[in-house]
Amino acid sequence: MNAPRTARARARIELTREILSTARRQLGEAGAAGLSLRSVARELGMASSAIYRYFASRDDLLTALLVESYTEIGEAAEGADDPGRAPIERWLAVWRATREWSLANRHEYALLFGTPVPGYAAPHITAEVAGRMPLTLARITADAKRSGDLSPPPGPACDASAITPEMRVMLEGMEFSVEETARLILAWNRLVGIIGYELHGHLANVTADDAAFFDYTARTEAAFNGIAV
């Protein structure tokens, strides 16, 4: 049985949440590169020295924001997946949930998938939570393969050297071929890319219905991965 949190511990958790919430708001004003602990402390009415007891540096704050945002987009994807439904329905539900989260959290999306922050190198912990969303697509594909419902169309071969050992470890147990792994990577990148195009206005005067074109993209990637549409 876990010991009850002390009042001090609860207060620390609450203030940490306030710091992260304020930092997320400031992402929209200054961008990730302009985020600073001092500006967050100023908005919260804290002494600038006090905030360093919660986050030792700007990089620590960025890492916490990345982990929080990757967790949220991963939870959105996982929460949309119903293993009892047909593979294409599961696939579309995950794509749509990922888009919905991104449209509602534009600045966080830019932090995750936009221009890298100069001088900042994300630690390995961010890679662990970043895998939750693409792994949801992988599980759908793996389930379809196990049930005999995966029929990928012909396509160019992918050299095994193009896939990192880390990626193969992440998909361990799903029994994907090199080509199947490569197609999943393409699907994940297409998902991130089409959302980014929409958020940054690159589909203006190109698509008349962004949601409909997004669904077309999702179905196209499903078909390329062998999921019947």
Summary of the structure (lengths in Angstrom):
residues: 229
radius of gyration: 20.2
end to end distance: 48.4
largest distance: 61.7
contacts: 650
relative contact order: 0.11
helix: 69%
strand: 1%
